Amino acid sequence: MAEVMEMNADDFRRSNGKRASEGADTSHPSKKLKTEMRQINISEKNPISVLNEIKFGLKYDIIQQSGPSHNPTFKVKVDVDGQTYYGVGNSKKAAKSDAAMQVLNSFIQFPIPGMIVTNNDTICLTKMDFTSDQMPIKPENAAAKANKNRNIQKGPLMTLNELYPNAEMTCTNNESDPFARFQVTVKIGGETFVGSGANKKFAKNAAAAMALRKLINYSAPEQSDPFCGTFDTVPNVKKEDFEKADAITKLVNDKFLEVMGNDLDHMKRKVLAGIVMIKDGDVNNAEVLSVTTGTKCVSGEHISINGASLNDMHAEILSRRCLMNYFYDQLELVASGGSAKSIFEKRPNGSGYKLKDGIEFHLYINTAPCGDARIFSPHEETGKVDKHPNRISRGQLRTKIESGEGTIPVKAASSIQTWDGIIQGERLLTMSCSDKICRWNVLGLQGSLLSHFIEPIYLKSLILGSLFKHDHLYRAICGRIENTIQGLPPPFKLSRPEMLPTTSKEVRHPHKAPNFAVIWMKGFPKPEIVNTMTGKIDDSIVSAVSKQKLGCRFAALCGKVDSITNIKTAPPVYNEAKTAVEGYEAAKERLIDSFKKAGLGNWVCKPIEQDMFEIA
């Protein structure tokens, strides 16, 4: 009898606390009992939890209940980004789980670990691939579906760990580069993503962001790092453009490490810049044309009267001068009969040359250019839109100051500089990098001398490694004069290059800037190391990108190739050669006038004596 009265604990739970009748088959529950609830692995997440982390605050509505009371069927709907998804189940929770599954199926193309708990079955998601769903995936909506809600801020690394727990991640250390000391590689499904940073956290987040952006069009929350803009802050740009920006960034950084070799002393830098040429939009055909560093200007006591000293040794300015040198190389290639290999081709009217179709130039700078593009507080302005666009400090022309860093508005300085005044002790003023890039977007990268031979050439994109604020950058490099610039002679125009942040961002290093600049350009076996105090190499050697050297290259080219201005012999004086290009000079006057009309100040020029040296 004791054996009959004894009851197994599992049987007791299955019978909802009631004793099973004698002779009854306890292997199957009574039909009147609720459907059996299978074992739940509470350590895993169901689809509702996974979806709630990606799209917080969704509302599930029960729109229908059918069937008998002991075995009901529920139908639930949920709206996500304007699209309605439905779920069906024998309980409200099961129906919600089914609806959440349908949402996940629509934009997540990978297996998610966990279990879906329903009243009928337990589904192990580790064996399910969401690409097997019946609903067609819409890649164009993936970004909005994965990124719209930001109520819960999660970084890319946390998101990657949740969605791809089996991703392989390796980290390498490079002691010689404090800005990209760590490099992290993430491997997912045969694809490799590489991120770098000053510490492991930044490197891991960069690699994770690259992976997620490629796989689900994900972008990190803007508040996750106010020091560098996120992809949400860049309007009307495709993810392929961001991938190209990351590729260009890696090319420039890798080339810098390559050309510097083991020269650890001169690897120290604050600003790194480089120009990359891409043909036919294929980053695999990219070629690094220049890599430069530097943050200072020449001392007033060392300004040169014969063009031997570099005035402005900020990295982006030096990279552009390297590009001008490359243009001379390509024109000399034409002169020697190598037109097919040159980037230039004859203009339709037969006079001068223009850039061949499909060739682009991209400028990378590891931080925002000095001047107007950098006048904001990165940790206070977290919104995507400038709330004070009419503030008096916005858009002002600014000058770099001698023997220091930073810029001041031109209204606080005289617009006319004299040679004897500077020699006597007045500070030598140089226009900021933001102002010069704005100038390039009107007059072109080629400068006045090369305008004798070629049409204006403009940047395709400007890529920043940190301090990226789209509104401020756009205003600085083109937006502040778009309503005031008028009457530009063709083919000059106001160019608006793409503006992109990088995923592997650089952080602020509060240390003193070195007193040298590094200059490397295509064709150089080793870089030039320029003393920023004198603007020369070792106080006596003249840089290849100085006014003197480029002026001589111009003079040697005259008469060897066709020109737009019909010049056959170079004028004897450098300044005369510059002012002989009427179209360029007219466009420059329109540019300067546009700044005045906008109330942004007067362009400050160097003393006229600087350009009065002979080149021929």
SEROVO-965879 format. One record per residue (C-alpha): z, x, y. Coordinates in steps of 0.05 Angstrom, whole numbers. Layout:
N
Z, X, Y
...
REM end
This chain:
616
0, 0, 0
15, 58, 45
-55, 81, 36
-81, 13, 58
-37, 12, 120
-56, 83, 141
-111, 85, 193
-154, 142, 218
-148, 154, 293
-224, 154, 302
-229, 87, 266
-175, 60, 311
-213, 81, 374
-278, 54, 347
-247, -14, 334
-221, -17, 405
-149, -14, 381
-156, -68, 327
-143, -57, 252
-206, -60, 209
-205, -115, 157
-197, -96, 85
-262, -82, 50
-300, -78, 115
-350, -24, 125
-323, 17, 183
-383, 62, 188
-417, 11, 233
-383, -24, 292
-381, -99, 296
-438, -131, 333
-389, -163, 381
-363, -96, 403
-394, -59, 461
-449, -11, 444
-422, 56, 422
-412, 108, 477
-433, 176, 451
-397, 241, 467
-404, 265, 538
-406, 337, 558
-368, 332, 624
-381, 405, 641
-455, 389, 652
-487, 349, 707
-527, 285, 699
-588, 269, 740
-548, 230, 792
-506, 292, 807
-567, 338, 809
-605, 291, 856
-543, 280, 900
-540, 355, 913
-613, 357, 935
-615, 289, 971
-545, 271, 993
-527, 200, 1010
-578, 161, 971
-564, 86, 960
-576, 54, 892
-589, -22, 895
-583, -67, 834
-643, -113, 839
-641, -148, 772
-595, -163, 713
-622, -195, 650
-603, -206, 577
-540, -233, 545
-472, -216, 574
-453, -173, 514
-517, -132, 519
-543, -135, 591
-602, -98, 621
-598, -73, 693
-654, -53, 739
-638, -7, 798
-680, 19, 856
-670, 78, 902
-711, 97, 964
-726, 171, 976
-769, 194, 1034
-801, 126, 1041
-818, 119, 968
-783, 72, 920
-763, 92, 849
-737, 46, 794
-691, 55, 736
-672, 11, 676
-611, 16, 630
-559, -23, 591
-507, -5, 643
-508, 5, 718
-495, 79, 708
-551, 86, 657
-599, 50, 704
-580, 95, 762
-589, 156, 718
-658, 132, 699
-676, 121, 772
-650, 191, 790
-691, 219, 733
-754, 186, 762
-740, 219, 830
-729, 287, 798
-792, 279, 757
-833, 269, 821
-820, 337, 853
-781, 384, 807
-825, 421, 758
-775, 457, 714
-723, 442, 662
-653, 427, 687
-593, 440, 643
-546, 382, 630
-541, 315, 595
-561, 245, 614
-507, 198, 590
-529, 127, 574
-500, 72, 532
-556, 80, 482
-566, 154, 476
-550, 223, 501
-610, 263, 525
-605, 339, 530
-644, 360, 590
-648, 432, 568
-704, 411, 521
-740, 367, 571
-794, 393, 619
-803, 347, 679
-876, 365, 681
-885, 317, 622
-874, 256, 666
-927, 203, 678
-921, 201, 753
-970, 248, 787
-937, 303, 828
-955, 306, 901
-946, 378, 926
-958, 357, 998
-894, 316, 996
-852, 368, 960
-826, 401, 1022
-801, 336, 1052
-770, 314, 986
-734, 380, 975
-712, 396, 1046
-704, 333, 1090
-630, 321, 1081
-582, 374, 1106
-515, 337, 1102
-491, 388, 1051
-511, 458, 1069
-529, 502, 1010
-561, 570, 1012
-622, 587, 971
-581, 629, 922
-534, 572, 904
-593, 525, 897
-630, 574, 853
-570, 583, 808
-563, 508, 799
-637, 494, 786
-655, 558, 750
-592, 583, 714
-633, 626, 667
-669, 664, 722
-667, 740, 713
-641, 777, 774
-639, 853, 782
-616, 894, 841
-635, 965, 863
-604, 1008, 917
-639, 1051, 969
-588, 1091, 1009
-640, 1119, 1057
-657, 1052, 1089
-597, 1016, 1120
-639, 956, 1140
-665, 943, 1069
-614, 980, 1028
-616, 931, 971
-677, 902, 936
-668, 843, 889
-721, 820, 839
-720, 750, 810
-762, 732, 749
-775, 659, 732
-827, 636, 682
-868, 699, 685
-869, 702, 761
-833, 756, 801
-802, 749, 871
-774, 807, 911
-726, 803, 969
-691, 858, 1009
-632, 862, 1056
-578, 905, 1087
-529, 879, 1034
-534, 846, 966
-521, 777, 993
-580, 779, 1041
-625, 809, 988
-607, 757, 936
-616, 700, 985
-683, 727, 1007
-708, 733, 935
-681, 663, 919
-715, 633, 980
-782, 664, 962
-777, 636, 891
-756, 566, 912
-808, 562, 967
-863, 580, 917
-838, 533, 862
-814, 471, 899
-834, 485, 972
-760, 494, 989
-734, 522, 1055
-664, 544, 1070
-620, 504, 1119
-627, 528, 1190
-552, 534, 1199
-548, 582, 1139
-566, 640, 1184
-573, 630, 1259
-593, 703, 1269
-661, 690, 1239
-702, 626, 1242
-719, 587, 1180
-784, 557, 1157
-762, 489, 1182
-767, 516, 1253
-842, 531, 1248
-887, 471, 1258
-954, 459, 1224
-953, 521, 1181
-968, 522, 1106
-924, 557, 1055
-983, 603, 1040
-976, 630, 1111
-903, 646, 1099
-921, 682, 1035
-972, 722, 1073
-919, 739, 1126
-872, 764, 1071
-928, 806, 1041
-945, 837, 1109
-872, 852, 1121
-866, 887, 1054
-930, 927, 1067
-904, 953, 1134
-835, 971, 1107
-862, 1004, 1045
-912, 1045, 1086
-856, 1068, 1132
-815, 1092, 1073
-877, 1126, 1044
-898, 1164, 1107
-827, 1186, 1124
-816, 1214, 1054
-750, 1252, 1053
-745, 1259, 1129
-678, 1222, 1132
-664, 1245, 1203
-725, 1210, 1232
-718, 1148, 1189
-664, 1125, 1236
-690, 1068, 1279
-673, 1003, 1313
-742, 972, 1319
-798, 978, 1269
-868, 952, 1281
-935, 954, 1246
-1005, 925, 1249
-1039, 902, 1185
-1113, 885, 1178
-1133, 831, 1129
-1204, 814, 1108
-1227, 744, 1088
-1155, 719, 1089
-1138, 755, 1024
-1072, 793, 1030
-1094, 835, 970
-1146, 865, 1017
-1093, 881, 1069
-1091, 950, 1100
-1035, 979, 1142
-1065, 1010, 1205
-1002, 1032, 1240
-927, 1039, 1231
-883, 1057, 1290
-811, 1059, 1313
-779, 1065, 1382
-740, 1029, 1436
-743, 1072, 1498
-787, 1092, 1558
-803, 1159, 1588
-755, 1189, 1639
-779, 1184, 1711
-775, 1259, 1720
-824, 1269, 1662
-879, 1220, 1682
-946, 1254, 1676
-1000, 1259, 1728
-1054, 1276, 1677
-1039, 1223, 1624
-1005, 1270, 1576
-939, 1232, 1569
-928, 1164, 1536
-895, 1116, 1585
-873, 1061, 1537
-847, 1081, 1469
-825, 1013, 1443
-849, 1005, 1372
-896, 946, 1382
-929, 979, 1442
-942, 1043, 1403
-971, 1003, 1345
-1021, 971, 1392
-1041, 1040, 1419
-1052, 1062, 1347
-1098, 1002, 1337
-1138, 1024, 1398
-1146, 1092, 1366
-1171, 1058, 1302
-1222, 1019, 1343
-1250, 1086, 1368
-1254, 1110, 1296
-1295, 1048, 1278
-1342, 1056, 1338
-1353, 1129, 1321
-1370, 1106, 1250
-1424, 1062, 1281
-1449, 1120, 1323
-1456, 1163, 1260
-1497, 1110, 1224
-1442, 1078, 1184
-1448, 1008, 1213
-1442, 975, 1144
-1373, 1005, 1135
-1349, 991, 1205
-1308, 929, 1226
-1357, 919, 1284
-1426, 889, 1287
-1477, 882, 1343
-1469, 822, 1390
-1525, 770, 1386
-1554, 792, 1453
-1557, 865, 1429
-1509, 893, 1481
-1443, 920, 1454
-1406, 899, 1392
-1359, 846, 1365
-1311, 841, 1307
-1342, 820, 1241
-1323, 752, 1215
-1263, 746, 1169
-1225, 806, 1197
-1154, 792, 1223
-1100, 833, 1255
-1026, 816, 1243
-969, 847, 1282
-901, 854, 1249
-838, 870, 1288
-770, 872, 1255
-739, 835, 1315
-760, 792, 1373
-797, 831, 1428
-754, 850, 1487
-757, 806, 1548
-766, 731, 1551
-773, 721, 1475
-703, 749, 1466
-665, 713, 1522
-622, 667, 1480
-557, 667, 1440
-574, 666, 1366
-507, 637, 1345
-504, 582, 1397
-574, 554, 1398
-579, 525, 1328
-626, 467, 1346
-700, 470, 1335
-717, 450, 1407
-699, 487, 1470
-653, 438, 1507
-661, 473, 1573
-735, 491, 1580
-733, 488, 1656
-674, 535, 1664
-691, 587, 1717
-683, 644, 1668
-738, 616, 1623
-805, 651, 1625
-788, 702, 1678
-827, 768, 1679
-778, 823, 1662
-779, 899, 1664
-749, 952, 1619
-704, 1000, 1654
-707, 1076, 1651
-654, 1111, 1609
-629, 1047, 1579
-643, 987, 1536
-654, 915, 1555
-692, 883, 1612
-681, 854, 1681
-722, 800, 1719
-776, 828, 1764
-747, 788, 1822
-689, 836, 1821
-735, 895, 1830
-792, 917, 1875
-862, 902, 1849
-890, 966, 1878
-871, 1034, 1850
-887, 1099, 1885
-895, 1168, 1854
-851, 1204, 1904
-798, 1150, 1901
-792, 1157, 1825
-791, 1233, 1828
-736, 1228, 1880
-693, 1184, 1836
-717, 1112, 1834
-716, 1081, 1765
-783, 1078, 1731
-797, 1005, 1712
-841, 983, 1654
-859, 911, 1637
-824, 881, 1577
-856, 875, 1508
-856, 799, 1514
-897, 805, 1578
-945, 855, 1547
-957, 813, 1485
-971, 754, 1531
-1021, 799, 1567
-1054, 818, 1501
-1063, 744, 1485
-1107, 737, 1547
-1141, 805, 1555
-1143, 826, 1482
-1115, 884, 1443
-1172, 932, 1459
-1153, 947, 1532
-1199, 961, 1590
-1236, 1023, 1567
-1257, 995, 1500
-1280, 931, 1535
-1341, 972, 1555
-1363, 969, 1483
-1330, 910, 1447
-1310, 838, 1459
-1236, 819, 1465
-1198, 822, 1400
-1136, 779, 1391
-1077, 777, 1343
-1081, 728, 1285
-1005, 725, 1276
-939, 753, 1302
-886, 762, 1248
-813, 774, 1264
-760, 801, 1218
-701, 773, 1258
-683, 735, 1321
-739, 685, 1310
-735, 623, 1355
-802, 587, 1356
-794, 554, 1424
-772, 617, 1459
-825, 660, 1426
-882, 611, 1440
-861, 606, 1513
-857, 682, 1520
-924, 701, 1490
-968, 645, 1515
-934, 579, 1533
-908, 598, 1602
-977, 607, 1631
-1018, 555, 1593
-1014, 506, 1651
-1029, 556, 1706
-1082, 604, 1679
-1151, 583, 1702
-1221, 611, 1711
-1221, 663, 1656
-1290, 694, 1649
-1317, 686, 1578
-1305, 711, 1525
-1233, 719, 1549
-1185, 663, 1532
-1112, 646, 1523
-1099, 660, 1449
-1042, 628, 1412
-1027, 669, 1350
-988, 642, 1291
-914, 657, 1297
-876, 667, 1232
-807, 690, 1208
-797, 732, 1146
-754, 714, 1086
-723, 783, 1080
-690, 787, 1148
-658, 845, 1183
-588, 843, 1212
-561, 871, 1277
-538, 943, 1273
-496, 960, 1335
-510, 1033, 1342
-542, 1077, 1394
-618, 1080, 1392
-647, 1147, 1373
-681, 1190, 1426
-747, 1195, 1388
-804, 1150, 1367
-844, 1153, 1303
-920, 1143, 1305
-964, 1137, 1244
-1034, 1110, 1241
-1088, 1105, 1188
-1119, 1173, 1176
-1057, 1213, 1196
-1030, 1258, 1140
-960, 1255, 1172
-928, 1218, 1229
-918, 1242, 1300
-846, 1249, 1324
-845, 1237, 1399
-788, 1255, 1445
-774, 1191, 1484
-746, 1230, 1543
-811, 1268, 1555
-862, 1223, 1521
-891, 1283, 1484
-884, 1319, 1418
-838, 1379, 1425
-845, 1378, 1501
-915, 1406, 1499
-959, 1373, 1447
-994, 1310, 1471
-993, 1249, 1427
-1059, 1224, 1398
-1047, 1156, 1430
-1033, 1181, 1500
-1077, 1161, 1559
-1106, 1231, 1561
-1128, 1232, 1488
-1155, 1161, 1487
-1191, 1173, 1553
-1226, 1234, 1523
-1247, 1193, 1462
-1277, 1142, 1509
-1315, 1194, 1548
-1343, 1225, 1484
-1367, 1157, 1459
-1405, 1138, 1522
-1480, 1142, 1510
-1473, 1144, 1434
-1466, 1069, 1423
-1491, 1008, 1459
-1444, 980, 1512
-1432, 912, 1543
-1430, 943, 1613
-1491, 987, 1602
-1450, 1049, 1614
-1485, 1114, 1594
-1440, 1167, 1623
-1365, 1163, 1631
-1338, 1162, 1703
-1301, 1227, 1718
-1235, 1194, 1733
-1194, 1152, 1684
-1178, 1097, 1735
-1252, 1090, 1754
-1270, 1080, 1680
-1218, 1025, 1674
-1238, 986, 1736
-1313, 990, 1719
-1306, 932, 1669
-1315, 874, 1717
-1300, 818, 1666
-1236, 851, 1644
-1213, 863, 1715
-1227, 791, 1734
-1189, 765, 1674
-1130, 810, 1692
-1128, 782, 1762
-1127, 710, 1734
-1070, 730, 1688
-1028, 760, 1744
-1042, 699, 1788
-1020, 652, 1732
-951, 684, 1730
-946, 677, 1806
-967, 604, 1805
-915, 589, 1751
-861, 621, 1795
-847, 675, 1743
-852, 736, 1788
-902, 792, 1803
-929, 840, 1752
-900, 910, 1764
-951, 967, 1759
-941, 1041, 1752
-956, 1087, 1811
-1032, 1091, 1821
-1028, 1167, 1817
-1016, 1162, 1742
-1088, 1142, 1728
-1123, 1189, 1776
-1135, 1245, 1725
-1203, 1269, 1701
-1230, 1251, 1632
-1300, 1279, 1635
REM end
